[in-house]
Amino acid sequence: MAEKQLIYAVDDEDGIRDLYSCVLESAGFEPVCFADGDSLFDALSDKEKRLPSLILLDIMLAGTDGFEILAKLRRTSSTKNIPVIMVSAKGEEISKVKGLNLGADDYISKPFGVLELIARINANLRRTSSADNLLVCEDIELDDGRHEVRANGREVTLTLKEYELLKLLMKRSPDIVPRGEILSTVWGDDYIGETRTLDIHIGTLRKKLGETKAQISTVRGVGYILK
């Protein structure tokens, strides 16, 4: 069975969070709701949890408001590309414009209809799904839809493990990816082989990519980084 798309929703009203949970689950999503920005960022920083496919973010929150939360999401490398729909009882155009200028993908006003909410979510997920297939880091391109890699304009043929390794490094760029995370993601949590396997694959991947602006660098004692 395919994994449900994870949707985070932030609202300080109990009734709205209950509504999100019910509606999103009925629509086939996996909803997780938060009352404030602190709990949202705690979840986003947990490396054991997968990132959401989309975030519903209320503007009028106790403490840090939605605009500040959105700005922080867009400043953070791991969350900067997650679609965000701003939600607010405010109907003024200025709030909508401010949210969009800060990087929001869409805006919906309270009270909203359930069907409209689901339609907005699906529309934003469709828009981002095609873009998510293409990863670009300087002159390295990985088209996950076609399973193709190009480096400095030329097509590169990779093994499955090399491909998955490059994809992980590109998704996390410019962050360092720890060795343990690479091994569990590319080789599986139950991998018990030699860790030198990773070093060998990194070496062959570097050779196949050749002279490119983006390079895979070793961070001794930690892992690897592509930048």
Residue pairs with C-beta under 8 A, 6 or more apart in sequence:
4 28
4 29
4 30
5 28
5 29
5 30
5 53
5 54
5 125
6 29
6 30
6 32
6 50
6 51
6 52
6 53
7 20
7 24
7 29
7 30
7 31
7 32
7 52
7 53
7 54
7 55
7 56
7 121
8 31
8 32
8 33
8 34
8 40
8 43
8 44
8 52
8 54
8 55
8 56
9 17
9 20
9 24
9 31
9 32
9 33
9 34
9 55
9 56
9 57
10 33
10 34
10 35
10 36
10 37
10 40
10 55
10 56
10 57
10 58
10 61
10 66
10 69
11 17
11 20
11 33
11 35
11 56
11 58
11 61
11 87
12 35
12 36
12 58
12 61
12 62
16 58
16 110
17 33
17 35
20 31
20 33
20 56
21 31
21 33
23 114
23 117
23 118
24 30
24 31
24 121
25 31
27 118
27 121
29 121
32 43
32 52
34 40
34 43
36 61
36 62
36 63
36 64
37 61
37 63
37 64
37 68
37 69
37 72
38 63
38 64
40 55
40 69
41 72
43 49
44 51
44 76
44 78
44 79
47 181
51 78
51 79
51 82
52 82
53 82
53 83
53 125
54 82
54 83
54 84
54 85
54 121
54 124
54 125
55 73
55 82
55 83
55 84
55 85
56 84
56 85
56 87
56 121
57 66
57 69
57 70
57 84
57 85
57 86
57 87
57 104
58 66
58 86
58 87
58 88
59 65
59 66
59 67
59 86
59 87
59 88
59 90
59 95
59 99
60 66
60 88
60 89
60 90
61 69
66 86
66 87
66 88
66 99
67 98
67 99
67 102
70 84
70 86
70 99
70 102
70 103
70 104
71 102
71 103
73 79
73 80
73 82
73 84
73 103
74 80
74 102
74 103
77 174
77 175
78 172
78 175
80 103
81 128
81 132
83 105
83 106
83 124
83 125
83 127
83 128
84 103
84 104
84 105
84 106
85 104
85 105
85 106
85 107
85 108
85 120
85 121
85 124
86 95
86 96
86 99
86 104
86 106
86 107
86 108
87 107
87 108
87 109
87 110
87 112
88 95
88 107
88 109
88 110
89 109
89 110
89 111
90 109
91 109
96 107
99 107
100 107
105 124
105 127
105 128
106 120
106 123
106 124
108 116
108 117
108 120
130 145
132 144
133 143
133 144
133 145
133 146
134 141
134 142
134 143
134 144
134 145
135 141
135 142
135 144
135 167
135 170
135 171
136 142
136 170
137 170
137 173
137 214
137 226
137 227
138 212
138 213
138 214
139 151
139 152
139 153
139 212
139 213
139 214
140 149
140 150
140 151
140 152
140 166
140 170
140 209
140 212
140 214
140 226
141 149
141 150
141 151
142 148
142 149
142 163
142 166
142 167
142 170
143 149
144 167
147 163
148 155
149 155
149 156
149 158
149 163
149 166
150 156
151 208
151 209
151 210
151 212
152 210
152 211
152 212
152 213
156 208
156 209
157 208
158 166
158 205
158 208
161 186
161 187
161 201
162 201
162 204
162 205
162 208
164 185
164 186
165 182
165 186
165 198
165 201
165 202
165 205
166 205
166 209
166 226
168 177
168 182
168 185
168 186
169 177
169 216
169 224
169 225
169 226
170 226
172 226
173 214
173 225
173 226
173 227
174 225
174 226
174 227
175 225
176 219
176 222
176 223
176 224
176 225
177 223
177 224
177 225
178 222
178 223
179 195
179 198
179 222
179 223
179 224
180 223
181 223
182 198
182 223
182 224
183 191
183 195
183 198
184 191
187 193
187 197
187 198
202 216
202 218
202 224
205 216
206 215
206 216
209 216
214 226
214 227
215 226
215 227
216 224
216 225
216 226
217 224
217 225
217 226
217 227
218 224
219 225
